[in-house]
Amino acid sequence: MSDKFETKEGTFSLIKVYPENKKKETSPDFFGEAKFKGVELRLSAWARLTDSGKIRITGYIEEKQVQNQDKPTDAQLNDFLMTPQMKVFQASPESSAPVQFDSPEDDLPF
């Protein structure tokens, strides 16, 4: 029998995160995954007591693939870090006089 758990279509599973294993006090009490209409989802959930003393579980759902979309690859990071920045001030072709800027020391409060 396989040890790997497979989330089937239309189902979810949650795993309890015990307080001693939380990174922060605000970390989720449960985490897990779900599959709905072919989309794999990641779940985070928190257990709280209502004013009447009942347990309420609220949570957050996101697509699994969304997590990695925003992270650039190592190659993208290297390209970004190694690409020279555009020059902010470029003299226009018709201007032959040098551009003068105020000295930054003139504006310093000390």
C-alpha positions in Angstrom: 0.0 0.0 0.0 1.3 3.4 -0.9 2.1 6.0 1.8 1.4 8.9 -0.5 -2.0 10.4 0.0 -3.8 11.4 -3.2 -6.5 14.1 -3.1 -9.4 13.0 -5.2 -11.7 15.3 -7.2 -14.1 17.1 -4.9 -12.3 16.3 -1.7 -9.9 17.9 0.7 -7.7 17.0 3.7 -6.5 19.0 6.6 -3.6 18.3 9.0 -3.5 19.8 12.5 -0.6 22.1 13.3 0.3 21.7 17.0 1.2 24.9 18.8 4.8 23.8 19.4 5.3 23.4 15.6 3.9 26.8 14.6 6.4 29.3 13.3 4.3 32.2 14.6 1.4 32.5 16.9 -0.7 33.6 14.0 0.2 30.6 11.8 -2.7 28.4 10.7 -4.1 25.8 13.0 -4.6 23.5 10.0 -3.1 23.2 6.6 -4.0 20.9 3.7 -5.0 20.5 0.1 -8.1 20.1 -2.0 -9.0 19.3 -5.6 -12.0 20.9 -7.3 -12.9 20.9 -11.0 -9.4 19.7 -11.7 -7.7 22.6 -9.9 -5.4 21.7 -7.0 -5.8 24.0 -4.0 -3.9 24.8 -0.9 -5.8 25.3 2.3 -5.0 27.2 5.5 -7.4 27.2 8.4 -7.8 28.7 11.9 -10.0 27.4 14.7 -11.7 30.0 16.9 -14.5 30.0 19.5 -17.7 32.0 18.7 -19.3 34.2 21.3 -21.7 31.4 22.1 -18.8 28.9 22.6 -19.0 27.0 19.4 -15.9 26.1 17.4 -15.7 28.0 14.1 -13.1 27.1 11.5 -12.2 29.8 9.0 -9.7 29.6 6.2 -7.9 30.7 3.2 -7.8 29.0 -0.2 -5.4 29.5 -3.1 -4.4 27.6 -6.2 -1.2 25.6 -5.7 0.3 26.9 -8.9 -0.2 30.6 -7.9 2.4 30.2 -5.2 5.2 29.6 -7.6 4.1 32.0 -10.4 5.2 35.1 -8.5 8.6 33.6 -7.6 11.3 34.4 -10.2 13.6 31.6 -11.2 17.3 31.8 -10.5 18.0 32.7 -14.1 15.5 35.5 -14.0 17.1 36.9 -10.8 20.5 36.7 -12.3 19.3 38.5 -15.5 17.8 41.2 -13.4 20.8 41.7 -11.2 23.3 41.6 -14.0 21.4 43.9 -16.4 22.8 47.5 -16.4 20.2 50.1 -15.3 19.0 52.6 -17.9 20.5 56.0 -17.6 18.0 58.3 -16.0 19.4 61.5 -17.4 20.3 61.5 -21.1 21.2 64.7 -22.9 19.0 65.5 -25.9 20.9 65.4 -29.2 20.2 69.1 -29.8 21.6 70.1 -26.4 25.4 70.5 -26.3 25.6 72.3 -23.0 26.3 70.2 -20.0 23.4 69.7 -17.5 24.0 71.2 -14.1 22.3 69.9 -11.0 22.1 71.5 -7.6 24.7 70.3 -5.2 23.1 67.8 -2.8 25.0 69.4 0.1 22.9 72.6 -0.4 19.7 70.8 0.7 21.1 68.8 3.6 19.6 69.9 7.0 22.9 69.4 8.9 
